[in-house]
Structures are given as C-alpha cells and as structure tokens.
Amino acid sequence: MLPNYLSAYRVPPLAMLVLVLSLFQGTSTTLALVYHFYRPAEVLVNFTWLGTYALAALGLFAGFGVNWVTWLVRYRLLLILLLMGVVGSVAWSLDAVLTVERSIHLVGSTIIAFFIGFTVPLTRIVSVSAYIFTFLMAASVFMVFVFPQYGIEEYEGILVWRGVMAAKNTLGFWACISCMLCVAMAYRVKHNTAALFGWILAFGLSFICLIESQSATSLLALGVSGTVVAGLGIAHRFRLGLISTLVLAALAIGVITALFQTINTAELIGRSGDLTGRGEVWSQTWQLILDRPLTGYGYGTLWYPTPESEHIQKSLLDFTWLVFHAHNGFLQVASEIGLPMACLALLMVILQMVEVVYCQYQRQQSGTFFVLAFCVALLLSNYSEARFLLNREMYWIFFIAMPISMLHQVSVVLRDGQFNPLPIPLNDKQRVKAQERVAERRSNREMKSRLKDARKINPEVPESTRSGQVIDGQATHRRNKS
C-alpha cells in the first residue's frame, strides 16, 4: 500500500487550469494547429501565454505571499542568478527589444513552473500529464491520417510524422516522455487489470508515434533513461552492496553501449534540415562564443530568428539558410548569455540531479523515478537539440516544476501527512517532534512484530497475557520516553 502522503490532495482549480494550459501550449500543439488552420489566431496564443503568466503570479502571491520568493532565494539561488543573467543580457544584446520580449516570456514560463511546483503534488502532475499526452498522441495519429499535409513532413527525402506538433523531433521527444508516463501509470494501477491494459495500449500508441517520427535522439533517450532508472530502482529496492551495485552498473553501461550501437545514432551528429552537418553548426557557434565569451550576444537574438531579426544570424554565421537553434543546449546558452552563465546553468543542472537522486534514496515516493527519467532524457536530447532555458516550452517548465513538487512531497512526509503548501524546512522543534513520531511508529511496528513472533513460538499463551505484554511494553516505552 502507498503511504498516506500519496493520497489525492485537493488541488486548487487555478493550478489545474495553469497546468493543463501549459501542457497544450508548451508542447507547441496550439501554435502548430493555429499555424496550419488559421494563422491570424496566432496572436491569441501569445495572449493566452501572457494570461497564464498572470494567473500563475496571482496564485503564488494569493496563496503564499512572499514566502515562495524567500524559499527560491534560499534553495534555488543558482536559478535566480541565471534568470538575472538572462534579463541583464538586454544591456549588451544585438537586439534589445527582442531580448526584452523573450526574457519576459522566460520569466513568465518560470513563474508558471513555480506555481505548478508549489501547488500541484508530483503524483497529480504525473497523472494529468499522462492523460493529456495520451490524448496528444491519439490526436497526432488522427492528424497523420486525416490531414496528412499537416501531420506529415519530409525530412531528408523520407516522410516522417509530426502529428499535432510543430516538428518531428518535438513529437519524438514528447512521445518518449509519454511512454515514460504510461509506464509510471501502469505501475500505479498494476492491480487493476482494465486500467493496466489501457495504459499498455497508450504506451503502444506513444511508441508508434516515437518510431514514426524518426527521432533517433528521442528513441535513444528513452532507452538510456529507462536503463538508468531501472538500475537505480533495482539497487534501491534490494539494497544492494557495493560489489552488487558495481556489477549492476557495469550491466547498465553494457546495455547503454548496445543501444548506441543498434540505434541509428547518426542523427546525433548527422545532418540538419538543409543537408549540412551539425558539426559545422557547433564549430561556428563555438567561434562566436570565443569572440564574446563573457557576455554572449543577448538572450533570444541569435536563435529562433524572426523575419525582423534573421539579419543578425546571417551576419554572424556563414550559412545560406536559417539555423533555428545551435543543436546543443550548452553551446546555445553560452552563445546567448556567455560562458560563465552557461557554466552556472550546468552547475544548477548537476545539483538538481543530485537532489532528485538524494530524495529518492532518502524518502522513496511515487513519481520521483519519472522526474529522474525526464531529466536524463532532457539532458541527453540537449546533446543534439537545444532544449534548455527556452521560453514557452514544457521542457523548461517541467524541469523546474517537478523537482519543486518532489520536495513538497518529501515535506509532506516529514510533517506526518499534513498538507504543506510550501516545501519550507522544519525548524528544530518541529523536526524533533517529527522524529519522535517516526520513532514511536517504528516502535509500534516492532512491538506488533514481536507479538506475531510470540504467537508463533508459544501459541498456548493466553491472548490476554500476550496483549498484556504488549501493553506493558508500550507503557514502558512511554515512561522511558518521558
């Protein structure tokens, strides 16, 4: 049975609205559909994002005052500094207006992540996301067969799926995440045959979308993240020693190596949309970084160019077509806001990964393995795609929101099942009381275990005598405690 802190909490309707809007918009679904069917409505998508920012900010201040800001400064200082670097890049940006606009969207997207993390339990994020991604995968299949001119695109001479999303790699990545969500939900309902069968079918649908998108990076990400999570899960479940853990790690490395050899990983270092190698993009981007290593060229100025800003990229890069992103997360961040900020972002990622693993080992809980799997998949995809520090994208919102929600669940456990809207640490007095409650529950479990053993060893002892022994033991425990 799952502990009581995994029970369904009452989530504010505003938080659920923000989560659902973010899932549909942050996967590029709404923008892609508007672009295909009615382009003048694109302005409505932007206004919806701005409204979602406002709702999230209102929910944070109405629910928590300024306590959420205090928590962020204390436990997410590197993230705050990174956002300050993004906003500060306006001072040296090659297009200050565009940097201001995209910085606002990044800060707004981060506020959405904060609101979701502080108000929605991780188990609810997983379940809601699983249902919505299953719907998006089904909608993608519908788009492919009913509107193939929109649901299918040509990539290097072959037809691939993009479904209801903007590009094939976008569909591939979210199909990968949808597979992980289906596995998490199937494990949760493993005793319900009908629900289990439904999630197995949903997994199959998501896997078909992943295969048909021809996204080798996402397929590799699914295999690697699944192997890493399975290895850590086995080591934790069976409490393996050092030698056993090393053997398991060697097996996991062997599986990952086999994945690299069997999956067509040429896409990782292969060809971009206009038949030019990503290696050339990396080389020219690195040269730009060396030209301005400390500051970069301003957030949002080089990549994802608009018709008004594409002249900047053409003047700096020696390509005959537009390169939408740097095809590497670290290089893209370094080229926009400088190498020091890129290293700061890398440190933030490392610390957050350590935090996720630590929480899993300190307080095993539902959903943490999915957070770990998502982070591994996202980091691996950033080798050949740029999916870090992006505004109006679920990559960034999930990456920020889920670890905060995970910490919130840990805080719920420490507070003995009491709902805690902010993962603020316990003070000394509260921590002592929590430890006493934990010790008392452990003592009660031990006494019940001794009672069962006593019944097995000496079944002739009267029930009242055995009960009296336990009662006397409880009384002695309370006297010793006082």
ABEGO torsion letter per residue (X at the ends): XBBAAABBBBBBAAAAAAAAAAAAAAAGAAAAAAAAABAAAAAAAAAAAAAAAAAAAAAAAAAAEAAAAAAAAAAAAAAAAAAAAAAAAAAABABAAAAAAAAAAAAAAAAAAAAAAAABBAAAAAAAAAAAAAAAAAAAAAAAAABAAAABBBBGGBBBBAEABABAAAAAAAAAAAAAAAAAAAAAAAABAAAAAAAAAAAAAAAAAAAAAGBAAAAAAAAAAAAAAAAAAAAAAAGBBAAAAAAAAAAAAAAAAAAAAABBAAAAABBBAAGBBAAAAAAAAAAAAAABAAAEAEBGAABGBBAAAAAAAAAABBBABBBABAGBAAAAAAAAAEAAAAAAAAAAAAAAAAAAAAAAAABBBBGAAAAAAAAAAAAAAAAABBABGBBGBAAAAAAAAAAAAAAAAAAAAAAGGBBBABBBBBBAAAAAAAAAAAAAAAAAAAAAAAAAAAAAABAABBAAAAAAAAAAAAAAAAAAAX
